[in-house]
Amino acid sequence: MTESEKILNCIYEAIDEVNEQLPDGQKLEKSPDTVLLGQSGTLESIDLVNVLVATEDSLEEEFDAPISITDERAVAEKNSPFATIRTLSEFISKLLKENSD
């Protein structure tokens, strides 16, 4: 399994956790194109926070290292890394590369 597949699996595990608490009309699809944040997103801000925290937990288990995806760098990005599952995955990949250097 590639690193990007592992990252996506971690995000999807987090989505499974959060989907258990969401009503049927708000459940997230596990697809790279799923919108997490923005006008067409269905998540409340607390639900997005729950997805991000659960993703961090899953990443720590998978990669055996703590990683923070909700730091000031995420907010400083020109395009939000939280827009879609794909952008979140790419941002995490970038953080993992920086942590391994």
PyMOL commands that set and color helices and strands:
alter all, ss='L'
color gray80, all
select helices_A, chain A and resi 3-19+24-26+45-63+72-76+85-100
alter helices_A, ss='H'
color red, helices_A
deselect
rebuild
show_as cartoon
